[in-house]
Amino acid sequence: MEVKSIQNAEHYTWGNLCDGWHLLKTDSLSIIQEKMPSKTEEALHFHTKSQQIFYILKGVATFEVDGEFINVNANQALHIKPNQHHRIFNKEDFDLEFLVISEPKSHGDRINL
């Protein structure tokens, strides 16, 4: 068994200076810790098979889901179902940190709008 953290997990960058660390990476389940700097956002997209849970660790996330906007605070979660059009924003003046849990994995199952 190996204890995973952002210090030893596989790292990648996305968007505008955003970071991700694969805490678990299997075909059936993905758990990623992500960090978004202030005033960054993701492209609107959806997944045909994957459902996702976004659990906010630090900061306030603003989500657009099927045209509706919702704020999610630290220690709160938001469930995204397959085929829901969504994206995440960090509109705050500090970093946003969160977990994104996808079942099955969302990589390879993303359609940008």
DRENTORVO-140845 format. One record per residue (C-alpha): residue in one letter; x, y, z; residue number from 1. Coordinates in steps of 0.2 Angstrom, whole numbers. Example, Ala and Ser with C-alpha at 12.3 -4.5 7.8 and 13.67 -1.06 7.14 Angstrom:
BEGIN
<rest:a, x:62, y:-22, z:39, nr:1>
<rest:s, x:68, y:-5, z:36, nr:2>
***
This chain:
BEGIN
<rest:m, x:0, y:0, z:0, nr:1>
<rest:e, x:6, y:18, z:-4, nr:2>
<rest:v, x:-1, y:33, z:4, nr:3>
<rest:k, x:-5, y:46, z:-9, nr:4>
<rest:s, x:-3, y:65, z:-8, nr:5>
<rest:i, x:1, y:79, z:-20, nr:6>
<rest:q, x:19, y:77, z:-15, nr:7>
<rest:n, x:20, y:59, z:-24, nr:8>
<rest:a, x:5, y:58, z:-35, nr:9>
<rest:e, x:6, y:60, z:-54, nr:10>
<rest:h, x:4, y:78, z:-58, nr:11>
<rest:y, x:-3, y:87, z:-73, nr:12>
<rest:t, x:-8, y:105, z:-78, nr:13>
<rest:w, x:-24, y:111, z:-87, nr:14>
<rest:g, x:-32, y:127, z:-92, nr:15>
<rest:n, x:-24, y:143, z:-86, nr:16>
<rest:l, x:-11, y:138, z:-73, nr:17>
<rest:c, x:-22, y:125, z:-65, nr:18>
<rest:d, x:-15, y:109, z:-57, nr:19>
<rest:g, x:-21, y:92, z:-54, nr:20>
<rest:w, x:-14, y:77, z:-45, nr:21>
<rest:h, x:-20, y:59, z:-48, nr:22>
<rest:l, x:-23, y:51, z:-31, nr:23>
<rest:l, x:-32, y:36, z:-39, nr:24>
<rest:k, x:-32, y:32, z:-58, nr:25>
<rest:t, x:-41, y:17, z:-64, nr:26>
<rest:d, x:-54, y:14, z:-78, nr:27>
<rest:s, x:-68, y:13, z:-66, nr:28>
<rest:l, x:-64, y:26, z:-53, nr:29>
<rest:s, x:-54, y:42, z:-53, nr:30>
<rest:i, x:-50, y:54, z:-39, nr:31>
<rest:i, x:-40, y:70, z:-43, nr:32>
<rest:q, x:-35, y:84, z:-31, nr:33>
<rest:e, x:-35, y:100, z:-41, nr:34>
<rest:k, x:-30, y:118, z:-38, nr:35>
<rest:m, x:-36, y:133, z:-47, nr:36>
<rest:p, x:-28, y:150, z:-45, nr:37>
<rest:s, x:-39, y:166, z:-43, nr:38>
<rest:k, x:-49, y:171, z:-57, nr:39>
<rest:t, x:-48, y:155, z:-68, nr:40>
<rest:e, x:-61, y:145, z:-76, nr:41>
<rest:e, x:-64, y:129, z:-85, nr:42>
<rest:a, x:-72, y:127, z:-103, nr:43>
<rest:l, x:-90, y:121, z:-103, nr:44>
<rest:h, x:-91, y:103, z:-107, nr:45>
<rest:f, x:-100, y:86, z:-103, nr:46>
<rest:h, x:-96, y:68, z:-101, nr:47>
<rest:t, x:-107, y:55, z:-109, nr:48>
<rest:k, x:-104, y:41, z:-96, nr:49>
<rest:s, x:-95, y:48, z:-81, nr:50>
<rest:q, x:-104, y:55, z:-66, nr:51>
<rest:q, x:-93, y:67, z:-55, nr:52>
<rest:i, x:-93, y:73, z:-37, nr:53>
<rest:f, x:-84, y:89, z:-34, nr:54>
<rest:y, x:-79, y:91, z:-15, nr:55>
<rest:i, x:-72, y:108, z:-11, nr:56>
<rest:l, x:-57, y:108, z:1, nr:57>
<rest:k, x:-53, y:126, z:1, nr:58>
<rest:g, x:-61, y:142, z:-6, nr:59>
<rest:v, x:-78, y:144, z:-15, nr:60>
<rest:a, x:-82, y:136, z:-32, nr:61>
<rest:t, x:-94, y:143, z:-44, nr:62>
<rest:f, x:-102, y:130, z:-55, nr:63>
<rest:e, x:-112, y:132, z:-71, nr:64>
<rest:v, x:-123, y:117, z:-73, nr:65>
<rest:d, x:-135, y:116, z:-88, nr:66>
<rest:g, x:-136, y:135, z:-88, nr:67>
<rest:e, x:-138, y:137, z:-69, nr:68>
<rest:f, x:-125, y:145, z:-58, nr:69>
<rest:i, x:-122, y:139, z:-40, nr:70>
<rest:n, x:-109, y:142, z:-27, nr:71>
<rest:v, x:-101, y:128, z:-17, nr:72>
<rest:n, x:-91, y:132, z:-1, nr:73>
<rest:a, x:-77, y:122, z:8, nr:74>
<rest:n, x:-83, y:106, z:15, nr:75>
<rest:q, x:-98, y:105, z:3, nr:76>
<rest:a, x:-100, y:94, z:-13, nr:77>
<rest:l, x:-109, y:95, z:-29, nr:78>
<rest:h, x:-114, y:80, z:-40, nr:79>
<rest:i, x:-113, y:81, z:-59, nr:80>
<rest:k, x:-123, y:68, z:-69, nr:81>
<rest:p, x:-118, y:61, z:-86, nr:82>
<rest:n, x:-123, y:73, z:-100, nr:83>
<rest:q, x:-125, y:88, z:-89, nr:84>
<rest:h, x:-116, y:103, z:-97, nr:85>
<rest:h, x:-104, y:110, z:-83, nr:86>
<rest:r, x:-89, y:120, z:-79, nr:87>
<rest:i, x:-81, y:127, z:-63, nr:88>
<rest:f, x:-75, y:145, z:-60, nr:89>
<rest:n, x:-64, y:152, z:-46, nr:90>
<rest:k, x:-70, y:170, z:-45, nr:91>
<rest:e, x:-62, y:173, z:-28, nr:92>
<rest:d, x:-45, y:182, z:-24, nr:93>
<rest:f, x:-37, y:166, z:-17, nr:94>
<rest:d, x:-34, y:148, z:-23, nr:95>
<rest:l, x:-48, y:135, z:-25, nr:96>
<rest:e, x:-44, y:117, z:-20, nr:97>
<rest:f, x:-55, y:103, z:-22, nr:98>
<rest:l, x:-57, y:84, z:-26, nr:99>
<rest:v, x:-65, y:78, z:-41, nr:100>
<rest:i, x:-71, y:60, z:-40, nr:101>
<rest:s, x:-77, y:52, z:-57, nr:102>
<rest:e, x:-85, y:35, z:-60, nr:103>
<rest:p, x:-80, y:29, z:-72, nr:104>
<rest:k, x:-65, y:39, z:-76, nr:105>
<rest:s, x:-69, y:55, z:-86, nr:106>
<rest:h, x:-53, y:56, z:-96, nr:107>
<rest:g, x:-57, y:51, z:-113, nr:108>
<rest:d, x:-76, y:54, z:-110, nr:109>
<rest:r, x:-76, y:73, z:-112, nr:110>
<rest:i, x:-85, y:83, z:-125, nr:111>
<rest:n, x:-81, y:102, z:-125, nr:112>
<rest:l, x:-95, y:114, z:-130, nr:113>
***
